[in-house]
Amino acid sequence: MSNDPLVVFTPSGKRGRFPVGTPVLTAARQLGVDLDSVCGGRGICSKCQITPSYGEFSKHGVTVSQDALSEWNAVEERYKSKRGLTEGRRLGCQATVQRDVVIDVPPESQVHKQVVRKRAEAREIVMDPSVKLFYVAVAEPDMHDPSGDLERLRDALAAQWDLRDVHADLGILQTMQPILRKGAWKVTCAVHLGDAENAPRIMQIWPGYYEGSIYGMAVDLGSTTIAGHLCDLQTGEVLASSGLMNPQIRFGEDLMSRVSYSMMNANGAAEMTRAVREGMNTLFAQIAQEAGVATDLIVDAVFVCNPVMHHLLLGIDPFELGQAPFALATNGAMRLRAADLDLAVHPSARVYLLPCIAGHVGADAAAVALSEAPDKSADLVLVVDVGTNAEILLGNTDKVLACSSPTGPAFEGAQISSGQRAAPGAIERVEIDPVTKEPRFRVIGSDLWSDAPGFEEALGAGGVTGICGSGIIELVAEMRLAGIVDAPGLIGAPEQTGTARCIREGRTYSYLVYDASDRGGPRITVTNRDIREIQMAKAALYSGARLLMDKFGVDKVDRVVLAGAFGAHISPKHAMVLGMIPDAPLDKVTSAGNAAGTGARIALLNRAARGEIEQTVNAIHKIETAIEPRFQEHFVNASAIPNAVEPFEILNSIVSLPSATFNTGGEGEGGGRRRRKRA
């Protein structure tokens, strides 16, 4: 094996060994990593900024020392002094590889910047936010009745709005007197109306009648992406939505990698807390700018996140979540000041974190429960929030069960050889002709199918770049339908499948989807390892759902709701062919889009909803998959495509699944047949 240093890029996961002295930009280009550069590596454009990560990375099998890259040089110093460079960043064209290193490519340095597909769904919400505006006329000071300006302002709020026992921060006292006089003793107050733990509080004062508005942020803090929705607290309108990659991804793509990082590195948890808070402020500034709103007018925020993200956002070491019995520091709702989380918004802004359900079932699942309300459903509904860590709810008006399942990031395009995040150029829809085995596909950013005239021209210089989550789901399912991959998950040889697109790579075969290598473009294949990654992810997802069905005492569900970052983009038929979800009529499989984000928005805009979800969470029955013996049994059966033992009668009435198996004793799922014997 080469002794050259190992270079691992995140979030793509691409890796390779390079001679000492190789510029990071050169390594990125050779590996096909999405790292921008306009000046051709002259240190002028700064588009190739990267962030080296130091410490122990058990996931990648490397320990990165401080001298992993060459020393800071004069070109970088000149650029930093003239234009500024974020602390910890290096220029990829100047920094050279010296030892094993893990390098994060920030979103702004990527050519194909991500389209985060979390969006605020249209939904009716009764407006009752925590912060409201109140216009009052305040009594002027009087020598015969001495009292402070604040006291008279509080009296006015009590007399004119029935707001009693209103408090004020020091910042209000410091600015209040000139504002009262400028407004001729008539002012508009933004008041946080208080909650179970806090008295009402004046947050801001404007002279006279304030014609503007105040704003709140609903945030879905996911393992892979952070999505925020800026809402007008008077109208409920979503003014802007945006998202970015969770900066913590450089510490590990899945949650347990991040827990492991905090265990193995003395300041690991603090590093990750700092990273996610900085990312949050970047997102807030970006969304506020898009909406044309000053960040200091953001006076309320609601966060939903899984337990590990919850702890790291709060600055709590997630150590206990990495081992049984997976104890949370607190599972209750949190009511904080934005300043407690270093958020660059209004200095007195408040933050509400929804309650967690259990050690592996977080506030994001609580938000999904608030949005989709399985406890109010007359029929039995399965709600699956598909992400790096899937949250699953099953229930009706009788009871609601919940669990989480560690699907990993494969469904989001990570750990897939040609995988990428959802961005322009990514394959998102696929069809394979069952006779010719020829594929056709669509990519994000174009409505044309790949076999349509003008397809390449319509894509422009960017071209086809890789496969995103919904694309890999459809590809593997279409390969199964076309007889290219068998039930145990093995890709067949050309003579077995009838297509030369099945090409040998080592001991297994890959399926060639697209080849532009003769034009300097990518060669996109689905490898047998990719199939394995999808099998593991979908088996985890299905097993969690099946376990809840066992606990409910049922073999069928009435309907399935797909939520999550790309729930809206998953084809129900292809999800069923894969065996991701239980067998159900396709018209009963619907999308809720970003249900966690919708739940956050409901909690932001309606105070009563906060109490409602706290009660609901207390009533949900939590199932811990890690200690359930049947989870492993279901997982083994669900590794087959769609399943080794479940009949999938509805699916089989719609499609015809080839029965051929391709195992010839080499590497692969010979175990697929053994699994059937065991069940």
N, C-alpha and C positions, 0 to 999 in steps of 0.2 A: 504494500500500500504506500502511496506517496506520503512523504513527510512534509509536504507543503502545508501551510496553514489552511484551516477550514474556514470558509466564509459562509455564514448563514444570514440570509436576508429575511426580515419580517416586514409586512405581514404575509408575504407570498410563500414563505417557507422554502424558497429555492436555495440550494447550497452547492458548493463546489470547492475544490482545493486549487490554490493559486500560488505561484512563486512569490517569495518575499519581495516587496517593492512594487507589486501590482497596484495601480490606482484603483480605488473602490469603484469608480465609474466604469473602468474597463471590466472589472469582475462582474458588475451588474449587467453590462451589455452582453458579455459572453454567456451569462446565465439566462438572458431574456427577462431580467428584472425591470420593472416599470420605473426607471429613474430618468428624470428629464435633464436635458442640457441643450442650450441654444448656442453657446459660444464655442462649442467643440472642445471643452476641457481647458480653457485658458484662464479660468478663475475670474471671469468678468460677469457672467450672467447670474451666478449664485443659484441657479435652478436645481442644481444637483445636491442640495443640502441633505445630509444624512445625520442620524443620531446613533453613535456606537453605544452599546449596552455592556456594562461590566458586571462581573459576579459569576455565580455558578448557575448554569442552565441545564438541569438534569434532562429536560425534554430533548435538548439538542445534543446532549453528551459532551458539552464543552464548558470549560471555565475560562472566562475572558479576563485577562489582566489589563492593568491600566496602560501598558505599553503595546497593546494589540495593534494600534495604528501608529503611523509615523508622527513625529512631533508637530505641533502647531507651526505653520510656516509663515513667511513674510507676506505671501499672497493673501492668505486667510486673515492675517492681522490687518493688512491694508483694507481689505473688503469690510472687515468688522468696524474699523475706525471710521470709514466713510459712510457706510450704509447700515451698519449694525447686523449682528448675527446672534440669533437666540442662543443663550447659554447652553453648552453641551453639544451644539451642532458643529459639524465639520463640512467642508466642501468635498464632495465625492471625487472631484478631479484632482484634488491636492493631497488628501489623506491616502496613504498607501498601506497595504496589508503587511504587518510584521509578524503577528501571531494569530491563533484562532480567534475569531471575532463574530459577534452577533450584531447586525446592523439593521436599524429600523429606517424605512423610507417613509417619511411623513407624507400625509395626503397632498400637501401643496407641492411636493417634489415629484409627484407621480404625473406622468403624461396623461393617463386615462383616469382622471380624478373620479372618485366613486360617486355613483348615484345611490344614496341611501334610500331604500324603498320603504321607509316607515312614513306613513302619512296619517294625518288626522281624518278620521272617518266622519262623514256627515251624520250627525245624531242630534236629536232634540235633548236639550239639557235645560232644566229650570234654573235661571240665573239667580244665584244667591252666594256671591263671592265673599271671601273673608275680609276684603278691604273695599270700602265704599267711600264715595265723596259726599261731604256735607257742607253746605253753604250756611254760614251763621253771621248774625249781627251781634257783636260783643259790646257790652257796656263799657263806656270810657272810664278811665281812672277818676276817682273823686277824693278830694282831700278829706271829706267828711266820712267817707266809707273806705278806709284804706284796705286794699287787697291787691294781690299780684295779678299781672296780666294773664298768666296761665290759669289762675283760679277763675277769673271771669270768663275766659274762653271755655273752661270746663263747665261752668254754670250755663253758658249759652248752649252748649251741646246737650246738656241735660234738659234744659227748658224747651228748646226748639226741636230736638230730635229724640228725646227720651234716652239719651246715651249717658249712663251713669258710671261713676267711678273710673273715668277715663284717665289714663296715665300718659306721660310724654317722656321721650328720651332726652338726654342732655343736648343732643344736636338740635332739637326743637327749641329748647330754651335759648340756645345760642343765636338763633336766627329769628325768633318769633316777634320781638318787639318792633323792629323796623317794618316787618311785613304788616303787622296790625295797623301801624300808623299810615303806611303807604296805601292800604286798602280802606282808609277812613273807618276802621273798626268793623269792616265787613270782610270776611275771609272764607276761603274754601279749605276744608280740612280733609285729608285722606286719613281715615281711621280704620285700623285693624280691629274688627269687632270682638276679638277675644275668642277663647275656646275653653275646653275643659281645664287647661292648665294656666291660661294667661288672661289678665284683665284687658279690656279694650285699651287701645293705645294710639295716640296721634302720631302719624308717620311723616306727614308733610303738610305745610301750610302755604297757600298762595294768596296774594292780595286780591280782594274783590272776588268776582266770579271767575273761576278757572274753566276755560272752555275746552281744554285738552282732556286727555283720558289718563288712566293708569293701567298698568299691564301686569300680566302674570305669565309664568313659564311652566308648561307641563313637560316633564322630561322622562323619557324611557331610557334608562342607563343600562344598556345591554353589555354582554361580555365582548362582543365584536363591534357593535356600533352604538353611538349615543344619538338619540333623536330628540329634538326639542320643538315645541309648538308655542309660539308667542301669541297670547290671547289678550284681547281687549276685555278688561274686567267689567266694563259697563255694557258691552253689547254681546260678549261671548264669541265674537268673531275671531277666527284664527288669522292673524295678520301675516304670519310667515312661518314656514316650517323648514327645518334643515337638519342635517346630521353630519357626523364625522366618525371616522374610525376611533374606537376607544384607544387612547394612547397606551393603555396598559398592555396592548396586544404584544408589544415587544418583550414582555416578561413571560409570555406564554399565551397560546391561542385558546386554551381551555381553562376552566376555573381551577382545576386541581394543579395545573402547572403553576398558576399564580400563587396558590396556597403553598406549594412546594418552594417557590422562589422566596416567599416570606420566611419559610422555615430555615432555608439554607443560607440566607443573607441577612446579616445583623440588622440592616436598615431597610430590608426588602419591602416590608409592609408600608413604611413611611414613604419610600420612593414611589410606590404604586398609588398611594393616596395623593401625593403631590401631583403625579402625572394625570390622574383622572380629574382633579380639581382644576388644573391648568387647562385641560381639554374642555372642561365645562365652561370656563370663562371664554375660551376661544369661540366655542359654539354660541354662547350668549351674545358676544359682541358681533358675531357674523349674522345672527338672526335679527338682532336689533338694527344693525346697519341696513339689512335688506328691507326691513319694514319702515326705516326712517324714524326710529324711536330711540331716544336716549336711554342707555342702560340704567340710569338712576331713576327712571320711571317704572322700572320693573320692581314691584313691591311685594310680590308673592310668588312662590314656586312650589310645585309638587313633584316629588321624585318617586319613580317606581324602579325597582331593580331586584336582581336575585340576591340571595343572602351574602355571597362573597363580595359582590359589588357594593351591597348595602354596608358591610363592615368596612371595606376599604374607603368608601366615600366618607364615612364617619371617622376614619382614622383609627379603627379598631382592628387589631391583628386577627386575621381569619384562621389562625392556627387551629382552634377548636373545631372549625367546620371541616377540617381535613381528616378527622378521625371520629370513629363512633364514640359517643352517641350523637355527634354533629350538633353540639349545643350552640345556640345563638346567644350573643351577649344580651340581646333583648328581642322579643318578637312583637312587641307592642308598637303602635304608631309613634312617630317622633315629631315633636313640634319644636323647631329650632329657629335661631336667627341665621340669616344668610351669612353673616360675618363669622359664625361658628365654622362654616365650611369654606371660608376664604372666597366667597363668591363676589365678583365685582358687579354688584347691582346696587339698588338703593341701600344706603347704610343701615336702615331700620327694617329692611325686607325680612319677611318670615318664610320659613321652609316647612313643608309638611311631607313626611315620608310615610307612605302607607305601611300597614303592619305586614310582617312576614307570616307565612302560614306554618312553616317548619324549617328545620335546618337546611334542607335542600329545596324548599318550596317557598319562594320569596314574595316580596311586595309586588313583583310583576305579575305573579299568578293571582294575587289578591286583586290587582287592577283588572285583570282579565275577568275575574269573577264579578267585579263591579260592572264592567262593560257588557258582558254577555249574560249575566244573571241566570246561571244554570239552576239556582235555587228557586227561580220563579217559572221554570219550564214544566209544562204539563207532560211532555214526552221526555224520554231519556236522551240527554244530549251529551256527547263527548266533545270537549273543547281542547284542542291541541295547539299550544303556542310553540311553533317550531323555531328553534334557535340552537345555539351552541349547547345550551342546557334546556331541554324541552320541559315545559310545565304542562301537566295534563289534569283536566278536571272532568269528572263524570258525575252527572246528577240530574235530579228533578226536584219537584216540590217536597218529596219525602226526605232526601238527604243529598249531600254533595261530598264526593271523595276527591282527594288530590294527591298527586305524587309528582316527582320530577324524574327525568331520565337523561343520563349523560350521553347525548347523541354526538357530541363533538362538533367541530366546525365544517365537516364534509358537505353538509347541505348548503353551506354558504360559500362553497367554491374552494375552501381551504383544504390542504392535504390531498388535493386532486392534481394529477400531473399537469394538466392544462387548465386547472381551475383558477378562477379569479373572482373578485367581488363584482357585484352588479354594476357595470359601467359601460359606456358606449363601446361597441365592438365585441361584447361578450355574447356568446351563443345562449339564447334563452328559450327557444322553441325548436323541437326536432321531430322529424318524421323519417322513418326508414321503410322503404318499399320492401314488403315481405318476400317478394319474388326476386327482384334484382339485388336486394340488400344495399341499394344506394341511398345515402342520406340526403335530406334537404333540411335547411334550418333557417331560422331568423335570428338576427342579432339586435341587441339593444341599440336604439338610435336609427333603425330603419324598419319600414313596414314591408320590405320586399323579402321574398323567400330566396334562398341562395341559388335556386335554379331559374330564377326570373331574369329576363334580359336587363342589363344595366345594374345588376346587384353590386358588383365590385366598384363600379363608378359611383354609385350612390353612397358607398361607405367612405369614400375619400381617402385621404392619406392614412387615417387611423387603421383602416382595414379590420379584419377579424382578429381578435386578440386572445380569446380563450373561451372558457365555459363557466357560466355562473351557476348558482344553486339550482334554479328551476330548470336550467338547461341540462345539468348532469342527471337530474331526476328523470327527465323525459328521455334522455339518451339511453340510460341503462334500461328503462322500461321498454323503449322501442327495440333495443337489442334483444331483450327477452322475447318480445312479441314476434320479432323477425327470425328467431332461431339462431342468433349470433352468440348469445350467452345462454347457458342452460340453467335449470332450477338451482343447482348447488352453487352457481356463480362463476362457472368457468367459461372463458371465451374459447370457441372452437377453432380448429385449424381451417385453412382455406377449403380443403377437401371435405371437411365435416359441415361447413356452413354454406359452401357454394359461392364464396366471394373472396377475391384476392385482396380485399380491404382488411382481412384478418392477417396480420403480419407477425412473424415470430420475433419476440424480443426476449432473449435468454431462454428460460425454460417454459415460458407461457406465450400467449398471443395477445396482441393489442388490435383494436379496431380503428382504422384510419378514417377520421371524420372529414378532415380538410388539410390540404397540403399546398402551401404557397412558398415553400422553401426555395424553389427555383427563382422566385421573385424577391427574395430577401425577407419573406414573411414567415409566419409560424407554421409548424407542422403539428396539427392538433389530433391527438389520439386518445382513446380510452384504454387504459392498461388494465391488466387483471388486478393489480394492486388498487386501482381506482374502484373497481367493482367491489373489492373487499371493504374499502373504506365506506362505501355506500351501504353495503350489507350490514356492517357493524352499526352504522348510524340508524338505519331504518329498523334493524332488529331491536335496538334499545328503545326506540320510539314505540313500536308496536307492543313490545313486552310490557312497557309501563301501562299502556291502554288496556291490554289484556288482563293485567294484574288487577286493575280497578274493576274490570268487568267480573272477574272471579269474586272479588270482595262484595260486589253488588249482587252476585248470584245470577248473572245473565250471560248469554252467549251472543246476543245481538244488541246493537244500539239503534235508536230510532233515527238519529241524525248526527252528523259530524261537522264541527265548525273548525276550520283551519285558521289560525291566527299567526301573528309573528311577522318578522321583517319581510318575508316573501310569501306569507300565506296566501296573499291575493294572486300570486303568480304561479302557484302549484296547480297543475292539472289534476283534478280528482281521479280521472281514469288512470293516469300514469302513477299516481300515488298508490292506487289500489293494486295495480299490476306489480309494483315493487313490494307490496305488502307493508307499506308504511303505516296504514290505518286499517281498522277492522272492515270487513266486508259490509257494505251498505249500498242502498240505491244511489246512483251517481247524482240524482237530482236532490238528494238529501245531504250531499257534501257541499258545504258553502264556505265562503271566505269572510272573515271578519276584519281583514286587513290588520293594522296594528292595534289589536284590542287592548294591549297593555297601555299604549299611548292614549287611547280613547278613555280608558279608566282613569289615567292621570288627569286628563282634561276635565272629566266629570268632577273629580275631587277638587280640582282647582276652581271650577266655576260654581260649585254647589257645596256649601258647608255641611249640609245635612248628610250628603253622600259619604262624608268622612266617618261620621258616626255609624252610618249604615254598614260600611265595609268592615269596620272594626267588629261589629256584631256578627256579620256574616262569617268572617274569618274564624271567630271563636266556635262557630257551629260546624265548620268544615272538618271532616275526618281525614287525618293525614296518614298516608301510607308510606313507609320508608322502604324503597325498593332494595336497598343494600342488605336488608335482613330478611327478605322474603324468599324462601327456597324456590318457589314457583317462578320467580322472575328469571332465574338462570335457565330453567326448563323452557319457558316461553322464548327466551333469547335464542337458544339453540335451534328450536323449531323455526323461529322467524328469520334465521340467517338464510334459509332458502328463499328463492324468489318465485311466488310471493310467500309461501310458507310450506313447511314439510308435512304438516298434519292438518291444518285448518282447511276446510273444503272450499272456501271462497265461492260459494254457489252463485251468488249474484254476479260476481266478476266473470265466472266461467260461462254464464249465460250471455254475456256481452262480447267477450273476446275468446279466441282460441289460442291457448298457450302450448307451443311445441313441447313434446315430451322427451326429445332426444337429450342424452347426457354425453359430455365430451371427455370425461376423465379417462385417461389411459394409463393410470398408475403414476403419473408424474406429479409435480406440484399442483395443488388445487384442491377443490372441495370434494375429494373422494369421500371425505367425512360427511358430505351431504346425504349419501345413502345410509351411512351408519346412523346418522341422526334420525332418519325415518324409522329404523329398527327400534331405536331406543324409545321413541315416543309412544 
